[in-house]
Amino acid sequence: QVQLVESGGGLVQAGGSLRLSCVASGGTFSSYIMGWFRQAPGKEREFVARVLWNTVYAESVKGRFTITRDNAKNTVFLQMNSLKAEDTAVYYCAADLGGGQYATEYRYWGQGTQVTVAS
């Protein structure tokens, strides 16, 4: 069983930056694909980025967001720059051995952290 705890959300002005963190426990962190998803009110949860040894990004965040991981600290990060109002959502960290770009591919989820971008 893997436990995930996100932090780093908050309120930021459009054009600003935030860095999300997700600390994992209970598994072999380096073996897991780590993903970030987000869910805005009234919308489905959507893929943002994932990392194992390579990275994959949603088109909507490519060039603005960067996902990295520190296997020594069991932590995955999401650096978000040039934030837009449409980035406002609850951001979730996810983990699985074979996760892709669909939320159903991930068994383990954090509780989410709110990101609000004021325009």
Secondary structure, 3 states (H helix, E strand, C coil): CCEEEEECCEEEECCCCEEEEEEEECCCHHHCEEEEEEECCCCCCEEEEEECCCEEECCCCCCCEEEEEECCCCEEEEEECCCCHHHCEEEEEEEECCCCCCHHHCCEECCCEEEEEEC
